Structures are given as structure tokens and as C-alpha cells.
């Protein structure tokens, strides 16, 4: 969490720890994923009809698509699922 807090914050103030931003969370995961996938993980990548926060490709196939969000309740969760589904192409089989 220390690394995430150093990249950016959201909220905080008056003695409360700052929350990491979705961009800081994405960057943290990209570092780890690129260590495993030899640089194959990308951020803010165009895919079908939008940009996804994290995309891992193997050749010409998407093997992982993710959005980084801060929990704000069920309504926002459903919006995030709809957002990811909009990025998927019928060839994406790991949704």
C-alpha cells in the first residue's frame, strides 16, 4: 500500500490516510504483471469499443481484461461490469 499511496491519493485529510486512485492501483498491478508477462501487460489500452485499464495479450488474443475501481457500492459495481462488457469482442473468451 505504501507504493500505491506514493503515486496518488483520493480523499484523505484531517488524519485520515489517503485512498489510492484507480490510476495508482492500475500502475501498481502493471508493474507486477509485466514482471510475469515480460512486458505484455498494458494500461489504458484501446480494445474493441473503449479503453481498458489493464490488458494482457498473447499473440493476437486478449487473455485478461481489467478495470481498476474504488468500491462505491453495488450500483457502481454494475456500471463497471457493463463497462468491461462493452470492451469485449466476441473473440474474447476469458470474460
The first five atom37 places (N, CA, C, CB, O) and aatype in JSON, in Angstrom:
{
  "aatype": [20, 20, 20, 20, 20, 20, 20, 20, 20, 20, 20, 20, 20, 20, 20, 20, 20, 20, 20, 20, 20, 20, 20, 20, 20, 20, 20, 20, 20, 20, 20, 20, 20, 20, 20, 20, 20, 20, 20, 20, 20, 20, 20, 20, 20, 20, 20, 20, 20, 20, 20, 20, 20, 20, 20, 20, 20, 20, 20, 20, 20, 20, 20, 20, 20, 20, 20, 20, 20, 20, 20, 20, 20, 20, 20, 20, 20, 20, 20, 20, 20, 20, 20, 20, 20, 20, 20, 20, 20, 20, 20, 20, 20, 20, 20],
  "atom_mask": [
    [1, 1, 1, 1, 1],
    [1, 1, 1, 1, 1],
    [1, 1, 1, 1, 1],
    [1, 1, 1, 1, 1],
    [1, 1, 1, 1, 1],
    [1, 1, 1, 1, 1],
    [1, 1, 1, 1, 1],
    [1, 1, 1, 1, 1],
    [1, 1, 1, 1, 1],
    [1, 1, 1, 1, 1],
    [1, 1, 1, 1, 1],
    [1, 1, 1, 1, 1],
    [1, 1, 1, 1, 1],
    [1, 1, 1, 1, 1],
    [1, 1, 1, 1, 1],
    [1, 1, 1, 1, 1],
    [1, 1, 1, 1, 1],
    [1, 1, 1, 1, 1],
    [1, 1, 1, 1, 1],
    [1, 1, 1, 1, 1],
    [1, 1, 1, 1, 1],
    [1, 1, 1, 1, 1],
    [1, 1, 1, 1, 1],
    [1, 1, 1, 1, 1],
    [1, 1, 1, 1, 1],
    [1, 1, 1, 1, 1],
    [1, 1, 1, 1, 1],
    [1, 1, 1, 1, 1],
    [1, 1, 1, 1, 1],
    [1, 1, 1, 1, 1],
    [1, 1, 1, 1, 1],
    [1, 1, 1, 1, 1],
    [1, 1, 1, 1, 1],
    [1, 1, 1, 1, 1],
    [1, 1, 1, 1, 1],
    [1, 1, 1, 1, 1],
    [1, 1, 1, 1, 1],
    [1, 1, 1, 1, 1],
    [1, 1, 1, 1, 1],
    [1, 1, 1, 1, 1],
    [1, 1, 1, 1, 1],
    [1, 1, 1, 1, 1],
    [1, 1, 1, 1, 1],
    [1, 1, 1, 1, 1],
    [1, 1, 1, 1, 1],
    [1, 1, 1, 1, 1],
    [1, 1, 1, 1, 1],
    [1, 1, 1, 1, 1],
    [1, 1, 1, 1, 1],
    [1, 1, 1, 1, 1],
    [1, 1, 1, 1, 1],
    [1, 1, 1, 1, 1],
    [1, 1, 1, 1, 1],
    [1, 1, 1, 1, 1],
    [1, 1, 1, 1, 1],
    [1, 1, 1, 1, 1],
    [1, 1, 1, 1, 1],
    [1, 1, 1, 1, 1],
    [1, 1, 1, 1, 1],
    [1, 1, 1, 1, 1],
    [1, 1, 1, 1, 1],
    [1, 1, 1, 1, 1],
    [1, 1, 1, 1, 1],
    [1, 1, 1, 1, 1],
    [1, 1, 1, 1, 1],
    [1, 1, 1, 1, 1],
    [1, 1, 1, 1, 1],
    [1, 1, 1, 1, 1],
    [1, 1, 1, 1, 1],
    [1, 1, 1, 1, 1],
    [1, 1, 1, 1, 1],
    [1, 1, 1, 1, 1],
    [1, 1, 1, 1, 1],
    [1, 1, 1, 1, 1],
    [1, 1, 1, 1, 1],
    [1, 1, 1, 1, 1],
    [1, 1, 1, 1, 1],
    [1, 1, 1, 1, 1],
    [1, 1, 1, 1, 1],
    [1, 1, 1, 1, 1],
    [1, 1, 1, 1, 1],
    [1, 1, 1, 1, 1],
    [1, 1, 1, 1, 1],
    [1, 1, 1, 1, 1],
    [1, 1, 1, 1, 1],
    [1, 1, 1, 1, 1],
    [1, 1, 1, 1, 1],
    [1, 1, 1, 1, 1],
    [1, 1, 1, 1, 1],
    [1, 1, 1, 1, 1],
    [1, 1, 1, 1, 1],
    [1, 1, 1, 1, 1],
    [1, 1, 1, 1, 1],
    [1, 1, 1, 1, 1],
    [1, 1, 1, 1, 1]
  ],
  "atom_positions": [
    [[0.82, -1.19, 0.0], [0.0, 0.0, 0.0], [0.87, 1.26, 0.0], [-0.93, -0.01, 1.2], [0.46, 2.29, -0.54]],
    [[2.05, 1.19, 0.6], [2.9, 2.37, 0.65], [3.23, 2.85, -0.76], [4.2, 2.06, 1.43], [3.21, 4.05, -1.02]],
    [[3.53, 1.91, -1.67], [3.85, 2.29, -3.04], [2.66, 2.93, -3.73], [4.33, 1.09, -3.83], [2.81, 3.89, -4.49]],
    [[1.47, 2.4, -3.48], [0.27, 2.95, -4.1], [0.03, 4.37, -3.6], [-0.95, 2.06, -3.82], [-0.3, 5.26, -4.39]],
    [[0.18, 4.59, -2.3], [-0.06, 5.93, -1.74], [0.93, 6.95, -2.28], [0.04, 5.88, -0.22], [0.59, 8.14, -2.37]],
    [[2.14, 6.53, -2.64], [3.13, 7.46, -3.17], [2.77, 7.94, -4.57], [4.49, 6.81, -3.18], [3.22, 9.02, -4.97]],
    [[1.99, 7.18, -5.31], [1.65, 7.56, -6.68], [0.5, 8.56, -6.76], [1.29, 6.34, -7.47], [0.43, 9.31, -7.73]],
    [[-0.37, 8.59, -5.81], [-1.5, 9.49, -5.87], [-2.48, 9.18, -4.77], [-2.19, 9.4, -7.21], [-2.39, 8.14, -4.12]],
    [[-3.4, 10.09, -4.55], [-4.36, 9.88, -3.47], [-5.71, 10.46, -3.84], [-3.86, 10.51, -2.18], [-5.84, 11.28, -4.75]],
    [[-6.69, 10.01, -3.11], [-8.05, 10.45, -3.3], [-8.66, 10.51, -1.91], [-8.87, 9.5, -4.26], [-8.6, 9.52, -1.17]],
    [[-9.23, 11.62, -1.53], [-9.79, 11.74, -0.19], [-8.73, 12.13, 0.8], [-10.46, 10.45, 0.24], [-7.92, 13.01, 0.52]],
    [[-8.71, 11.48, 1.94], [-7.72, 11.75, 2.97], [-8.05, 13.01, 3.75], [-6.35, 11.88, 2.34], [-9.21, 13.4, 3.85]],
    [[-7.04, 13.64, 4.31], [-7.22, 14.87, 5.08], [-7.54, 14.57, 6.53], [-8.31, 15.71, 4.48], [-7.99, 13.48, 6.86]],
    [[-7.31, 15.54, 7.4], [-7.66, 15.5, 8.82], [-7.3, 14.17, 9.49], [-9.13, 15.76, 8.98], [-8.13, 13.58, 10.18]],
    [[-6.09, 13.7, 9.29], [-5.64, 12.49, 9.96], [-6.06, 11.18, 9.31], [-6.12, 12.5, 11.33], [-5.64, 10.12, 9.77]],
    [[-6.88, 11.23, 8.27], [-7.28, 10.0, 7.57], [-6.27, 9.7, 6.48], [-8.72, 10.13, 6.98], [-5.83, 10.61, 5.78]],
    [[-5.91, 8.43, 6.31], [-4.99, 8.1, 5.22], [-5.67, 8.32, 3.86], [-4.5, 6.64, 5.34], [-6.87, 8.08, 3.71]],
    [[-4.9, 8.78, 2.9], [-5.43, 8.99, 1.56], [-5.67, 7.66, 0.88], [-4.47, 9.86, 0.73], [-4.9, 6.71, 1.03]],
    [[-6.75, 7.6, 0.13], [-7.05, 6.39, -0.64], [-6.3, 6.44, -1.96], [-8.58, 6.25, -0.89], [-6.15, 7.52, -2.54]],
    [[-5.82, 5.31, -2.44], [-5.16, 5.31, -3.75], [-6.17, 5.57, -4.85], [-4.43, 3.97, -3.99], [-7.34, 5.19, -4.73]],
    [[-5.73, 6.2, -5.91], [-6.59, 6.43, -7.07], [-6.64, 5.16, -7.91], [-6.1, 7.64, -7.92], [-5.74, 4.33, -7.81]],
    [[-7.66, 5.0, -8.73], [-7.67, 3.84, -9.64], [-6.43, 3.81, -10.54], [-8.92, 3.87, -10.51], [-5.93, 2.73, -10.85]],
    [[-5.92, 4.99, -10.96], [-4.72, 5.01, -11.8], [-3.5, 4.49, -11.04], [-4.44, 6.43, -12.31], [-2.68, 3.77, -11.6]],
    [[-3.38, 4.84, -9.76], [-2.26, 4.36, -8.96], [-2.35, 2.84, -8.76], [-2.22, 5.08, -7.59], [-1.34, 2.14, -8.8]],
    [[-3.57, 2.35, -8.55], [-3.77, 0.91, -8.4], [-3.39, 0.2, -9.69], [-5.24, 0.59, -8.02], [-2.69, -0.82, -9.67]],
    [[-3.84, 0.74, -10.83], [-3.51, 0.16, -12.13], [-2.0, 0.08, -12.33], [-4.15, 0.98, -13.26], [-1.48, -0.96, -12.72]],
    [[-1.3, 1.18, -12.04], [0.14, 1.21, -12.24], [0.84, 0.18, -11.35], [0.69, 2.61, -11.95], [1.8, -0.47, -11.77]],
    [[0.37, 0.04, -10.12], [0.94, -0.94, -9.2], [0.79, -2.36, -9.78], [0.25, -0.85, -7.82], [1.76, -3.13, -9.79]],
    [[-0.4, -2.7, -10.25], [-0.62, -4.03, -10.81], [0.15, -4.22, -12.11], [-2.1, -4.26, -11.06], [0.64, -5.32, -12.37]],
    [[0.27, -3.18, -12.93], [1.01, -3.32, -14.19], [2.47, -3.69, -13.95], [0.92, -2.03, -14.99], [3.04, -4.5, -14.68]],
    [[3.08, -3.09, -12.94], [4.47, -3.43, -12.62], [4.59, -4.92, -12.32], [4.98, -2.6, -11.42], [5.47, -5.6, -12.84]],
    [[3.69, -5.42, -11.48], [3.73, -6.84, -11.11], [3.43, -7.74, -12.3], [2.73, -7.11, -9.98], [4.11, -8.75, -12.52]],
    [[2.41, -7.39, -13.08], [2.02, -8.22, -14.22], [3.11, -8.25, -15.29], [0.71, -7.72, -14.82], [3.35, -9.29, -15.9]],
    [[3.75, -7.12, -15.52], [4.8, -7.09, -16.54], [6.01, -7.91, -16.13], [5.23, -5.66, -16.83], [6.75, -8.39, -16.99]],
    [[6.22, -8.07, -14.83], [7.27, -8.97, -14.37], [6.97, -10.42, -14.73], [7.47, -8.83, -12.88], [7.88, -11.2, -14.98]],
    [[5.7, -10.78, -14.74], [5.28, -12.14, -15.06], [5.09, -12.37, -16.55], [4.0, -12.47, -14.33], [5.32, -13.47, -17.05]],
    [[4.65, -11.33, -17.26], [4.31, -11.48, -18.68], [5.27, -10.75, -19.61], [2.9, -10.98, -18.93], [4.89, -10.35, -20.71]],
    [[6.51, -10.57, -19.15], [7.58, -9.98, -19.96], [7.13, -8.73, -20.74], [8.1, -11.01, -20.93], [7.37, -8.64, -21.94]],
    [[6.5, -7.8, -20.06], [6.09, -6.55, -20.69], [4.81, -6.64, -21.49], [7.17, -6.06, -21.57], [4.47, -5.7, -22.2]],
    [[4.1, -7.75, -21.4], [2.88, -7.94, -22.19], [1.63, -7.32, -21.61], [2.65, -9.38, -22.38], [0.57, -7.37, -22.24]],
    [[1.72, -6.74, -20.42], [0.56, -6.1, -19.81], [0.61, -4.61, -20.13], [0.52, -6.33, -18.25], [1.64, -3.96, -19.94]],
    [[-0.5, -4.07, -20.61], [-0.55, -2.65, -20.95], [-1.67, -1.97, -20.19], [-0.75, -2.47, -22.48], [-2.63, -2.61, -19.75]],
    [[-1.54, -0.65, -20.04], [-2.55, 0.13, -19.34], [-3.19, 1.15, -20.25], [-1.95, 0.83, -18.14], [-2.56, 1.64, -21.19]],
    [[-4.46, 1.48, -19.97], [-5.22, 2.43, -20.78], [-5.1, 2.07, -22.26], [-4.73, 3.88, -20.53], [-4.71, 2.9, -23.09]],
    [[-5.45, 0.84, -22.57], [-5.28, 0.3, -23.92], [-6.61, 0.21, -24.64], [-4.62, -1.09, -23.86], [-7.6, -0.26, -24.07]],
    [[-6.64, 0.67, -25.89], [-7.85, 0.55, -26.69], [-8.14, -0.92, -26.97], [-7.72, 1.34, -28.02], [-7.25, -1.68, -27.35]],
    [[-9.39, -1.3, -26.77], [-9.81, -2.67, -27.03], [-11.26, -2.62, -27.49], [-9.64, -3.58, -25.77], [-12.14, -2.24, -26.73]],
    [[-11.49, -3.0, -28.7], [-12.82, -3.04, -29.31], [-13.5, -1.68, -29.26], [-13.68, -4.08, -28.61], [-13.27, -0.88, -30.17]],
    [[-14.32, -1.37, -28.25], [-15.07, -0.12, -28.25], [-14.7, 0.81, -27.1], [-16.52, -0.41, -28.21], [-15.5, 1.67, -26.74]],
    [[-13.53, 0.66, -26.52], [-13.15, 1.54, -25.43], [-11.73, 1.27, -24.97], [-14.1, 1.39, -24.27], [-11.01, 0.45, -25.55]],
    [[-11.35, 1.98, -23.91], [-10.02, 1.77, -23.32], [-10.19, 1.03, -22.01], [-9.28, 3.13, -23.11], [-11.02, 1.39, -21.18]],
    [[-9.39, 0.01, -21.83], [-9.42, -0.76, -20.6], [-8.19, -0.43, -19.76], [-9.48, -2.28, -20.91], [-7.13, -0.11, -20.29]],
    [[-8.34, -0.5, -18.43], [-7.23, -0.15, -17.54], [-6.06, -1.11, -17.68], [-7.71, -0.14, -16.1], [-4.91, -0.68, -17.74]],
    [[-6.34, -2.4, -17.74], [-5.27, -3.4, -17.87], [-5.67, -4.4, -18.95], [-5.0, -4.12, -16.51], [-6.78, -4.93, -18.95]],
    [[-4.73, -4.66, -19.86], [-4.96, -5.63, -20.93], [-3.71, -6.48, -21.09], [-5.34, -4.93, -22.27], [-2.61, -5.96, -21.21]],
    [[-3.89, -7.8, -21.08], [-2.79, -8.72, -21.37], [-3.17, -9.49, -22.62], [-2.51, -9.7, -20.15], [-4.24, -10.09, -22.71]],
    [[-2.26, -9.46, -23.59], [-2.49, -10.16, -24.85], [-1.47, -11.28, -25.01], [-2.42, -9.19, -26.04], [-0.34, -11.18, -24.53]],
    [[-1.88, -12.32, -25.69], [-0.99, -13.41, -26.07], [-1.13, -13.54, -27.57], [-1.32, -14.76, -25.32], [-2.13, -14.08, -28.06]],
    [[-0.15, -13.06, -28.3], [-0.26, -13.03, -29.75], [-1.34, -12.05, -30.16], [-0.57, -14.43, -30.31], [-1.27, -10.87, -29.82]],
    [[-2.34, -12.52, -30.87], [-3.44, -11.65, -31.3], [-4.69, -11.84, -30.45], [-3.76, -11.9, -32.76], [-5.77, -11.4, -30.83]],
    [[-4.55, -12.49, -29.29], [-5.72, -12.78, -28.43], [-5.6, -12.06, -27.09], [-5.86, -14.29, -28.2], [-4.52, -11.99, -26.5]],
    [[-6.71, -11.53, -26.62], [-6.77, -10.98, -25.27], [-6.93, -12.14, -24.3], [-7.94, -9.95, -25.12], [-7.79, -13.0, -24.49]],
    [[-6.09, -12.16, -23.26], [-6.22, -13.22, -22.26], [-6.68, -12.67, -20.91], [-4.9, -13.96, -22.1], [-7.09, -13.44, -20.04]],
    [[-6.6, -11.34, -20.73], [-7.04, -10.74, -19.47], [-7.4, -9.28, -19.71], [-5.95, -10.86, -18.39], [-6.63, -8.54, -20.32]],
    [[-8.58, -8.89, -19.23], [-9.04, -7.51, -19.33], [-9.52, -7.09, -17.95], [-10.18, -7.34, -20.4], [-10.29, -7.83, -17.32]],
    [[-9.09, -5.92, -17.46], [-9.49, -5.49, -16.12], [-9.7, -3.99, -16.06], [-8.43, -5.91, -15.1], [-9.1, -3.22, -16.81]],
    [[-10.56, -3.59, -15.16], [-10.77, -2.19, -14.8], [-10.43, -2.04, -13.33], [-12.24, -1.74, -15.1], [-10.76, -2.91, -12.53]],
    [[-9.79, -0.96, -12.97], [-9.44, -0.69, -11.56], [-10.42, 0.35, -11.02], [-7.96, -0.19, -11.42], [-10.51, 1.46, -11.54]],
    [[-11.13, -0.02, -9.98], [-12.15, 0.84, -9.4], [-12.02, 0.86, -7.89], [-13.55, 0.37, -9.8], [-11.49, -0.07, -7.28]],
    [[-12.51, 1.94, -7.29], [-12.65, 2.04, -5.84], [-14.09, 1.67, -5.52], [-12.28, 3.49, -5.32], [-15.02, 2.15, -6.17]],
    [[-14.3, 0.82, -4.52], [-15.64, 0.36, -4.16], [-16.51, 1.54, -3.74], [-15.58, -0.68, -3.03], [-16.17, 2.29, -2.82]],
    [[-17.64, 1.69, -4.44], [-18.61, 2.74, -4.11], [-20.02, 2.19, -4.08], [-18.53, 3.88, -5.12], [-20.99, 2.95, -4.19]],
    [[-20.16, 0.88, -3.93], [-21.47, 0.27, -3.81], [-21.87, -0.55, -5.02], [-22.5, 1.32, -3.58], [-21.18, -0.58, -6.04]],
    [[-23.01, -1.22, -4.85], [-23.47, -2.16, -5.87], [-23.79, -1.49, -7.2], [-24.69, -2.88, -5.38], [-23.49, -2.05, -8.26]],
    [[-24.37, -0.31, -7.17], [-24.72, 0.39, -8.4], [-23.48, 0.65, -9.24], [-25.44, 1.71, -8.09], [-23.49, 0.44, -10.46]],
    [[-22.41, 1.12, -8.6], [-21.16, 1.38, -9.32], [-20.51, 0.1, -9.81], [-20.17, 2.15, -8.43], [-19.88, 0.08, -10.88]],
    [[-20.66, -0.99, -9.04], [-20.14, -2.28, -9.47], [-20.82, -2.71, -10.77], [-20.35, -3.35, -8.38], [-20.15, -3.16, -11.7]],
    [[-22.13, -2.59, -10.83], [-22.87, -2.97, -12.04], [-22.47, -2.11, -13.23], [-24.38, -2.87, -11.8], [-22.38, -2.6, -14.35]],
    [[-22.22, -0.82, -13.0], [-21.74, 0.06, -14.07], [-20.37, -0.41, -14.58], [-21.66, 1.53, -13.58], [-20.11, -0.39, -15.78]],
    [[-19.5, -0.84, -13.65], [-18.17, -1.31, -14.03], [-18.26, -2.58, -14.85], [-17.31, -1.54, -12.78], [-17.51, -2.75, -15.82]],
    [[-19.16, -3.49, -14.48], [-19.33, -4.73, -15.26], [-19.82, -4.39, -16.66], [-20.34, -5.68, -14.55], [-19.31, -4.94, -17.64]],
    [[-20.78, -3.49, -16.77], [-21.26, -3.06, -18.09], [-20.12, -2.43, -18.91], [-22.42, -2.06, -17.95], [-20.02, -2.63, -20.12]],
    [[-19.27, -1.65, -18.22], [-18.14, -1.02, -18.89], [-17.21, -2.08, -19.48], [-17.37, -0.12, -17.92], [-16.8, -1.97, -20.64]],
    [[-16.87, -3.1, -18.71], [-15.98, -4.15, -19.2], [-16.64, -4.92, -20.34], [-15.6, -5.11, -18.06], [-15.99, -5.23, -21.34]],
    [[-17.91, -5.23, -20.2], [-18.6, -5.97, -21.27], [-18.61, -5.19, -22.58], [-20.04, -6.28, -20.85], [-18.59, -5.79, -23.65]],
    [[-18.63, -3.86, -22.5], [-18.59, -3.04, -23.71], [-17.24, -3.14, -24.41], [-18.9, -1.58, -23.37], [-17.15, -2.92, -25.62]],
    [[-16.18, -3.47, -23.66], [-14.84, -3.58, -24.24], [-14.61, -4.92, -24.91], [-13.8, -3.37, -23.17], [-13.68, -5.06, -25.71]],
    [[-15.43, -5.89, -24.62], [-15.19, -7.24, -25.11], [-15.66, -7.42, -26.54], [-15.88, -8.24, -24.21], [-16.69, -6.87, -26.96]],
    [[-14.91, -8.18, -27.27], [-15.26, -8.58, -28.62], [-15.68, -10.05, -28.54], [-14.06, -8.37, -29.63], [-15.3, -10.74, -27.59]],
    [[-16.43, -10.52, -29.49], [-16.9, -11.91, -29.4], [-15.75, -12.9, -29.35], [-17.8, -12.24, -30.59], [-15.95, -14.04, -28.92]],
    [[-14.55, -12.5, -29.78], [-13.4, -13.4, -29.72], [-12.78, -13.48, -28.33], [-12.36, -12.96, -30.72], [-11.98, -14.38, -28.05]],
    [[-13.13, -12.55, -27.45], [-12.59, -12.57, -26.08], [-13.29, -13.68, -25.3], [-12.79, -11.19, -25.36], [-14.47, -13.57, -24.98]],
    [[-12.57, -14.73, -25.0], [-13.18, -15.91, -24.38], [-12.92, -16.02, -22.9], [-12.69, -17.13, -25.05], [-13.38, -16.98, -22.28]],
    [[-12.2, -15.08, -22.29], [-11.86, -15.18, -20.88], [-12.64, -14.17, -20.04], [-10.36, -14.97, -20.69], [-12.19, -13.8, -18.95]],
    [[-13.78, -13.72, -20.52], [-14.57, -12.73, -19.78], [-15.24, -13.36, -18.57], [-15.63, -12.09, -20.69], [-15.94, -12.67, -17.82]]
  ]
}
